[in-house]
């Protein structure tokens, strides 16, 4: 395959005492943490696990297409402030080839 495939996601974080709640609205995922950094790390882990699972079942590209999330080739990972949260580039797992049983 050519290069790394990535997607751009919005990660929202808000303080709901005593916790920080983090969300990825595009994928319908949420998490939380005791600090803003922990909430960000937890939602990032949830996104990676979700994408890995989708790829394992061969559904990653289809789910992203239905959600209107374009796949970007050869991107650089960035995380920058965006409103109450961040915009992050997330590398997609490499497509798996399935062995026929």
C-alpha positions, 0 to 999 in steps of 0.5 A, a space after each residue: 500500500 502507498 502510505 499511511 491512511 489517516 482520518 481527521 476527527 474532532 475530540 470534544 472535552 468538557 468538565 463535568 465535575 468531578 470528571 472530564 468527559 471526552 467525546 468523538 461525535 463523528 464515531 459516536 464514542 465517549 470516555 472520561 478521566 480525572 484530568 483533561 489529559 486523561 480524558 483525551 488519552 482515554 478517548 484516543 484509546 477508544 478510537 484506536 480500539 474501535 477502528 482496529 475492531 472495525 478493520 478486523 471485521 473488514 468494515 472500517 472503510 464502509 463505516 467511515 464512508 457512511 459517517 462521511 469521514 474521508 480517508 486521507 493518504 500520507 498524512 502527518 499526525 497532529 493534535 491541535 486545539 478546536 473549540 472545547 476540544 481538539 482536532 486529531 489526525 488518526 492513522 488507520 490500521 492497515 487493511 488485513 487480508 483474509 485467508 479463506 477457510 
